[in-house]
Amino acid sequence: MRSSLIVLLALVIAVLATPSPDRGDSGQGDSKRGQDDRHNDDKCLTDREAEAIMHDWISFFVKFDRSLAEKRIADGFVLYSESINQITPNYTLPISTPQYASKAAFLAGQAASADGTASFDVIAHDHGCNSFTFRWTGHFAPQPVAGIDFVLLEPGSHRIRAAYSEFNTLGFVLAVGCTVNCAF
């Protein structure tokens, strides 16, 4: 039974990992090549644009600039982060509930929390026509925190419409001064 479950799991992983000629990097026609992208009239994100938007996104968590956020964030914006949800006091909503379900909630939350005390290094990044992903290290005392963000953009305008951000939650909890007392 156990070996057949492992074989089934390996088969599923192999099928999911197999590239499809009909998809770009996100599986939604979000190809860097542009010819398969029917969403943005051949206006794929350039490397320079992707880096600029990525650095603006990071800045929203370092030193919040409301006017820049108003320009970069789409009206229907949503941010998902199980990492943040799990460390939010008294959080009892189901898994995959947005951390910020609207642009207004994001603007208010970041204005109150991005005080300029954090810094981030981008370790690796890549982009499609309407998305980018990056691996980062956030520098908090007493230890750094590692994470990854996947950010989706509106076709054409390249305003940020959704983001998925996950990070080393325990590292963050310790970095902000909490202690953890576990008995295993």
C-alpha positions, 0 to 999 in steps of 0.5 A: 500500500505504501509503495503504491502511494509513493508511485502514484505521488511520483507519477502525479509530480512527473505529470505536473512538472512536464512542460506544456507547449500551450502554457507560459511560465505561470500556466495561464498564457503568461509567457515571456516570449509574448506570442502565446500571451493573449492577455496583453496585446504583445506588451510583455513585461521587460526585464527592466520593468519587472525589476522596477516593479519588484523593487517598488513591491519590496519598498512597500514593506520597508518604507511605505510610500502611499502615492507610489502604492496608489499607482502600482497597486490595482483596484482589485488587489489581494495578498495571500500569505499563510505565513502572515496569517499563522502569526496573526493573533487570534486568527481563526479564518480558513486556510487561503483566506487573504491577508489583505482582501482589498487595495484599501486594506493593504494601503492601511496595513502597510502605512501602519507597519512599514517603518523603514527598519527592515531591509531586503536582499533579492537572492533570485528573480524571474518574470513572465509577461504579467508576473514575477517571482523572487526569493528574498532575505529580510534582515531583522535582528537577531536573525535574517528571514528567508521568503519567496513572493509570486506577484501577478500583474494586470495585463497592459498596465502592469499594476499589481493585482495579486501577490502570494508571499511566504516566509520562514515564520519561526525566523520572523517570530524570533526576529521580532522578539518573541520566544517559542517554548515547545515540547516535542 
